[in-house]
Amino acid sequence: MAVDTQYYAAQPRFRTSAVVFGVIAIAALLAAPFFFYPVLLMSMLCFALFACAFNLLIGYVGLLSFGHAAFFGGAAYFAAHAAKVWGWDPLGAVLLGAAGAAGMGLAIGFLAIRRQGIYFAMITLALSQMFAFICLQVPFTHGEDGIQGVPRGELLGLVDLNEPLAMYYFTLAIFLFGFFAIWRIVHSPFGNILKAIRENERRAISLGYRVDRYKLGAFVMSAALAGLAGGTKAIVFQFATLTDVQWQMSGEVILMTLLGGIGTMVGPAVGAALVVALQNYLAASNFPVTVLIGIIFVVCVLVFRRGIVGEILELARRRSKDAK
């Protein structure tokens, strides 16, 4: 289901359309809290960044990790503890969460990166579950109660993040920073090497690239960006719990990425927004949310095999070819 974006990057018309779409999207995000519930939007932004970080690994390196919940939830715990117990500035707490997730990514990636396919996925799952068990036992996480009552504080001592609009724009700034970082990584020489590894790892090795180092680097970057999302979520919702580190969270981010489109820049964000919106608006209904999301996922796999955004891009590519 991965979608190759090199074709679109090489077309001037697609590049212009991407710039226009980006400007419109940013304008819509800036205006969104005046029309929709800000907390819902912040949840979408956090999970969108999480899904985009996961997509950096699976969509551009071809590595399927079942352990990204460890980075997302671990960063939430780090940020929550720093903000509540140490009294850190919210930005410092979020950055600490991202740094902690990067360190975990280095440790887990070092152990898992030499394996491929299902073996890599199972190792990441096992290590993630081990971390979840540690979070249940160690005192600073408060076990099943989690870390609650995390203060949002003041950004750099100037902006009170207890104001919904201020908190929203802080979250939006972090999302845009993370999204731009992913875009820059993907469209850099480093990103081109990652795509080469995804397409043909043996050929990349024959060209002299230290494939394990590049994969480990991508793994750490993906973990850090997932941690950036997790730390931000802890500040937004003012708590960190075991739900964020359990394997179900890893499965949820995989679902979001598949729905939006693996290997596309905005696809995972679209998938995350769709899943979060469904969970929110159907939470009060008698219909099981997980069943509906499962049905949507099955339909997407059968009808939109490249994901929602992936199918749209493929349709645009075909029309462009037919027009020539």
N, C-alpha and C positions, 0 to 999 in steps of 0.2 A: 504493500500500500504506500510505499515511499514515493514521493513526487520529486523529480529532478527539477531544480529551480534554475539551472544554468541556461536553459533555453530562454526563459523569460528575462533573465538578466542581460542577455545578448540582444534583446529586441528593444530599440529606442521607444517604440510605442508603449511597450509594457513598462519600461522604466518610468516614462512620463506618467502613465496611469498609476503606478505605484506611489509616486510622489504626491499626486493629487489625492489618492486614497488616504495616504498617510496624514496629509494636512486636514482632510475632512474628519478622519478618525480622531485625531488629537482635539480638534474643535468640538466634536461630539462628546468626547470624554470630559472636556473642561465644562461643558454645559450640563452634563448628565445629572449631577446632584441636585439641580433645580427642578428636575422632572421625575426623578426616581429616588427611592430610599437609599441614602448614602451608605448605610452599613451593608446592604446587599451589593452595591457597586464595589465597595472595598473588598468584600469576600470574593467577588468575581475577579478583581484585579490580582489578589493574592494567589488564587488558584490558577489564573491565566499565566502568571509568571512561573509558577511551579510547573505547569504543563509545558511551557516553552523551554524551561531548563531541562526537563526530561527529554523533550524532543531533540535538543542539541546532541544528546547521546545516542538515541535510537534512530533519529532521522538522518543524521549526518555522519555517524560513525558506524551505525548498524549494530549497536550493543543494547540488548534488552535487559534492563535492570529491574529486578523485583524488590529492590531495597531502598528506593529513593525516599520512602517514608522516614527512614532513619535520619536523613539530612534535613528534611522538612520539619519533622517533629523535634529532632535534637536541637535545631536552631531556635525553635519556639521555646524550649526549656531554657536554653542559654540566655536568650534575650529577656524572657520573663524573670529569671533569677537576677540578672544584672539590673533590670529596671526596678524590681521590687525590693530586693535585699541590699544591693549595693548602691541604689539610688542613681543609677546612670541616666544620662540624657537618652531619650528614645532613639535618636539616630545612632549613638554609640552602642546601645543595646542591640539594635538590629545588625549593625556591622559586626559586633561580637558573635552574634548568631551565625552570620555568613562565614566568618573566619573559623568558628568551631566546626561548621558543616564541611568547610574545605579541608580541615585537618582530618575529620572522619573520612572524607572521600579519599584522601591520600592513603590512609591506613587500609580501608576496605578495598580500594582500587588496586593497591599493591598486591593484595592477596588474591584478588579475583581476575585481574586483567590478563593473566596468562592463559586463561581458559576461554573457550568460545561457546557460542550457542547456548543450549540448555544448561550446560555446566556452569557457565558464567552467571546465568540467571539464578540458578539454585544457590550458588555461593553467596550472591548478594542478598538473596532472600534469607538464608540462614544467618548471616551476619547481622542483618537488619532485625531479625527476631531476637537474636542475642542481645542487641542493644535495647530492644523494647523490654526484655526481661530485666535488664540492668536498671532501666528507668522505673520499673515497678518496685525495685528493691532499695535503691539508694535514697537517703533521707531528703536530699535537696529537692527532689521532684514531688515529694508528698504523696507518693504512691498513687492509689486510685483517685484521690481527691484532686491531684494536679496542683499547679500553682495558680491560685485565683487572686483576684483583686489587684492585678498588675496595673500600676499607674501609667497613664499616657504621658504625663509630664508636659514639659515645655521644650519645644525644639530650639536648641541653642540658647535657651533661656529667654527667648523672644516671643515665640508663637505657642499659644495654649492649645495643645492637641485634644483637649477635652471638648473643644468646639467641633461639631461634626464636619463642617466644611473644611476646617484646617486639617483635620485628620484625613479627610478624603484626598485633599491635594497633596499631602505628604505621601500617602499611599500611591497616588498616581505618579508622583515624581520618581518614587522607587521603581514602580513598574516600568516607566519609560526608560529609566536608566538601565534596568536589567534587560529590557527588550532590545535597546540599542547595543548593549554589550554583546548579546547573542548575535544580532545582525552583523556586527563588526567582526566577530569571531568567524562566522560562516563565510563572509566575503573577504577574508584575508588569505594570504598564502598558507597559513596554518589550517584554515578551514578547507582549502582546496586539497591539502594533503589528507585531511580527515575523510573527504568525499572519495578520494582515490583509494583509501584503505577500505572504505565501505564497499566500493565497486569491485575491487580485486586486491585483496590483501597481499597475496603472493607477488603480484607484479610490483606493488609498493615496496616490498622487501627487496626484490631484485634490483630496484632503482637505488637502493642504499639507505632508505629511510628506517630509522629505529622505530618500528611500528608500535612496540609496547610503550615507549615513552610518549608518543603522540596520543595513544589511547588513554594512558594514565592522565595526561594533561587535560584531555577533554572530559574525563571522568571527574577530575577535581573541579574544573570550571562548572560543570553541570551541578555538582554537589553544592558548590558555593552559591550559585544562583538559586537553587532550590532552598538553601538555607536563608537567603535573602527574603524569599517569599514566606518561609515559615516564621522567621523573626518578626516580620511585619505583621503577620496574622496574629501573633501573640500580643502585640501592642494594640492592634485594632480591637480585638475581642477581649483583651485584658485577662487572658488565661492561657495556660498550656496544659494539655491533658494527654493521657495515654492514647486517645483516639488518633492523634497526629503521628504516632510512631508505629502503629500496628500495620500489619500487612494489607489490611483493607484499604488503607490510604494509598499504598503503592498500586493496588489494583485500580483504584479510582482515577489516578493520574494517567494510567495506561489507557483507560476507557476514554478520558477526555481527549487525549492525543489521537487515538484512533478515530473518534467521531469527527474531530476537526480536520485531520489530515496529516499523516506522518511526513516529515520532510518539507513541510511548508512553514513559512515564517508566522503567519497569523492563524493557521489552522488550529493549533493547540489552544490558543486563546479563545477562539470561537467555540471549540468543544467544551472548554472549562466554563464559559459563560452559559452555555446551554444546560450543562449538568447542574450548575449551581442554581440557575433560575428554576429548573424543574424541581429540585429539592426544596426550594423556598416556597414556591407557589402551590405545591402539592402536599406540603407538610401537614396541612390541616384537613386534607381530604381523607376519605376512607380507603381510597385506592392506594395500594403499596407503591411507594415511589421507586423502590429498587426494581420492581417488576416492570414498570413503565420504562425506566431507563434501559433495562435489559432488552425490552422489545425494540426500542429505538436503536440500540446497538446492533441487534440482529438485522433489522431492516437496513441499517447503514452498511453493514458488511455485505449484505446481499445485493443492494442496489447501488450504494456509493462506496465502492471498494477502495477508492483513494481517499475517502473521507469527504466531508462537505466542501471544504475549500479546495481540496485536491481535485475533485470532480469539476468544480467551477473553472479552475485553471486549465484542466485538460480540455474542457469544452471550448475555452477561449483559444487554446493552441490549435485545435482542429479547425475552428472557424478562420483563424489567421492563415492556416495552410490552404484552406479552400478558397480564400479570397485572392490568393496569389495566382 
